């Protein structure tokens, strides 16, 4: 029997206590990969990880290593519930531990990124260390990919 996770609504929020991910959706993916290839010193790559999910690239690292420019969104977690990473601008209207228990039981993976628009839950099961070969591969793949923006 599959247990469905609970549903929730969002409310505006201050940023999480620990910002640790930069998200690039759709056409911003190309901007992020180019930034990493041309603006970040390669010796910093081993402090960053990338996870991809459909039309999304998630760059994971310490807040001071994340790029800060237009088109990039940010996520992080709060000390009360490190299993759930959330947008820096929203927080679920239900208690984070309750939501985390339900989602972690359903997805059997932590941490999980929960996002408000589009609504997604993403397990970080395939995050990889950033390196030049990975970035070149992403750049090549992005050049061939039409963006299918779904809101």
C-alpha positions as a printed NumPy array, in Angstrom:
array([[  0.   ,   0.   ,   0.   ],
       [  1.42 ,   3.385,  -1.051],
       [  1.077,   6.082,   1.581],
       [  0.408,   9.504,   0.077],
       [  2.107,  12.433,   1.786],
       [  0.029,  15.175,   3.329],
       [ -0.729,  18.332,   1.389],
       [  0.028,  21.864,   2.525],
       [ -0.281,  25.529,   1.66 ],
       [  2.476,  28.143,   1.616],
       [  2.906,  31.464,   3.374],
       [  5.49 ,  34.22 ,   2.96 ],
       [  8.581,  33.841,   5.075],
       [ 11.954,  35.22 ,   5.913],
       [ 14.85 ,  33.205,   4.559],
       [ 15.731,  29.88 ,   6.206],
       [ 18.439,  29.84 ,   8.847],
       [ 20.806,  28.001,   6.499],
       [ 20.73 ,  28.96 ,   2.805],
       [ 22.567,  26.142,   1.031],
       [ 21.171,  25.845,  -2.491],
       [ 20.823,  28.035,  -5.569],
       [ 18.162,  26.968,  -8.045],
       [ 18.089,  27.746, -11.75 ],
       [ 14.843,  26.947, -13.563],
       [ 14.407,  26.671, -17.331],
       [ 16.482,  29.168, -19.333],
       [ 18.37 ,  30.228, -16.185],
       [ 20.069,  26.801, -16.152],
       [ 22.305,  27.871, -19.017],
       [ 23.217,  31.104, -17.22 ],
       [ 24.146,  29.192, -14.053],
       [ 26.328,  26.645, -15.859],
       [ 28.116,  29.386, -17.807],
       [ 28.671,  31.277, -14.57 ],
       [ 30.21 ,  28.21 , -12.934],
       [ 32.462,  27.56 , -15.927],
       [ 33.684,  31.119, -16.391],
       [ 33.339,  32.96 , -13.071],
       [ 34.146,  30.379, -10.386],
       [ 37.675,  29.209,  -9.636],
       [ 38.031,  25.488, -10.278],
       [ 39.511,  24.972,  -6.789],
       [ 36.048,  25.869,  -5.397],
       [ 34.323,  23.133,  -7.4  ],
       [ 35.037,  20.504,  -4.735],
       [ 32.934,  22.545,  -2.298],
       [ 29.882,  22.507,  -4.566],
       [ 27.465,  19.823,  -5.711],
       [ 24.906,  19.806,  -8.5  ],
       [ 21.623,  17.948,  -8.693],
       [ 19.383,  18.102, -11.751],
       [ 15.666,  17.502, -12.039],
       [ 13.858,  18.009, -15.358],
       [ 14.194,  21.743, -16.129],
       [ 16.008,  22.567, -12.911],
       [ 19.608,  22.704, -11.739],
       [ 20.256,  22.819,  -8.003],
       [ 23.674,  24.038,  -6.894],
       [ 24.417,  22.96 ,  -3.325],
       [ 27.05 ,  24.588,  -1.157],
       [ 27.761,  27.059,   1.611],
       [ 25.854,  30.316,   1.269],
       [ 28.988,  32.38 ,   0.637],
       [ 29.919,  30.137,  -2.329],
       [ 26.532,  30.375,  -4.06 ],
       [ 26.103,  32.757,  -6.998],
       [ 23.833,  35.726,  -6.337],
       [ 22.317,  37.186,  -9.508],
       [ 18.937,  37.718, -11.167],
       [ 17.081,  34.573, -12.183],
       [ 18.545,  32.393,  -9.442],
       [ 16.351,  31.355,  -6.513],
       [ 17.527,  30.122,  -3.14 ],
       [ 16.614,  27.364,  -0.719],
       [ 17.747,  26.205,   2.645],
       [ 16.683,  24.623,   5.878],
       [ 15.903,  25.623,   9.431],
       [ 17.422,  24.053,  12.535],
       [ 13.96 ,  22.827,  13.549],
       [ 13.837,  20.515,  10.486],
       [ 17.034,  19.952,   8.455],
       [ 15.419,  17.124,   6.423],
       [ 13.338,  19.665,   4.465],
       [ 14.874,  22.332,   2.298],
       [ 12.456,  25.067,   1.315],
       [ 12.344,  28.252,  -0.764],
       [ 13.956,  31.263,   0.85 ],
       [ 10.746,  33.244,   0.338],
       [  8.08 ,  30.742,   1.5  ],
       [  7.385,  28.325,   4.318],
       [  4.674,  25.66 ,   4.635],
       [  1.696,  26.619,   6.796],
       [  1.927,  23.352,   8.72 ],
       [  4.688,  22.487,  11.203],
       [  7.895,  21.487,   9.388],
       [  8.496,  18.339,  11.524],
       [  5.   ,  17.016,  10.681],
       [  5.5  ,  17.672,   6.971],
       [  9.009,  16.179,   7.048],
       [  7.781,  12.992,   8.75 ],
       [  5.094,  12.524,   6.089],
       [  7.308,  13.291,   3.09 ],
       [ 10.3  ,  11.306,   4.329],
       [  8.076,   8.292,   4.945],
       [  6.719,   8.628,   1.404],
       [  9.994,   9.319,  -0.442],
       [ 12.297,   7.361,   1.889],
       [ 15.083,   9.853,   1.256],
       [ 16.558,  12.926,   2.908],
       [ 17.091,  15.729,   2.484],
       [ 14.122,  16.699,   0.354],
       [ 13.656,  19.98 ,  -1.462],
       [ 10.068,  21.232,  -1.374],
       [  9.187,  24.032,  -3.769],
       [  6.145,  26.233,  -4.142],
       [  5.901,  27.086,  -7.857],
       [  5.986,  24.797,  -9.642],
       [  5.015,  22.506,  -6.807],
       [  7.61 ,  19.755,  -6.522],
       [  9.294,  17.541,  -3.96 ],
       [ 12.816,  16.551,  -4.991],
       [ 15.025,  14.003,  -3.21 ],
       [ 18.74 ,  14.808,  -3.489],
       [ 19.731,  11.269,  -4.399],
       [ 21.9  ,  12.155,  -7.369],
       [ 23.873,  15.227,  -6.321],
       [ 27.367,  15.155,  -7.829],
       [ 30.502,  17.124,  -7.079],
       [ 30.985,  19.943,  -9.548],
       [ 33.819,  19.534, -12.015],
       [ 34.615,  20.952, -15.439],
       [ 33.598,  17.762, -17.29 ],
       [ 30.179,  17.713, -15.6  ],
       [ 29.641,  21.402, -16.395],
       [ 30.641,  20.907, -20.05 ],
       [ 28.24 ,  17.957, -20.293],
       [ 25.427,  20.039, -18.797],
       [ 26.233,  22.903, -21.141],
       [ 26.084,  20.593, -24.149],
       [ 22.815,  19.039, -22.964],
       [ 21.272,  22.454, -22.3  ],
       [ 22.158,  23.618, -25.788],
       [ 20.069,  20.794, -27.243],
       [ 17.115,  21.038, -24.866],
       [ 13.967,  23.046, -25.462],
       [ 12.518,  24.405, -22.232],
       [  9.06 ,  23.173, -21.385],
       [  8.002,  25.703, -18.775],
       [  5.066,  24.44 , -16.742],
       [  3.592,  26.672, -14.047]])
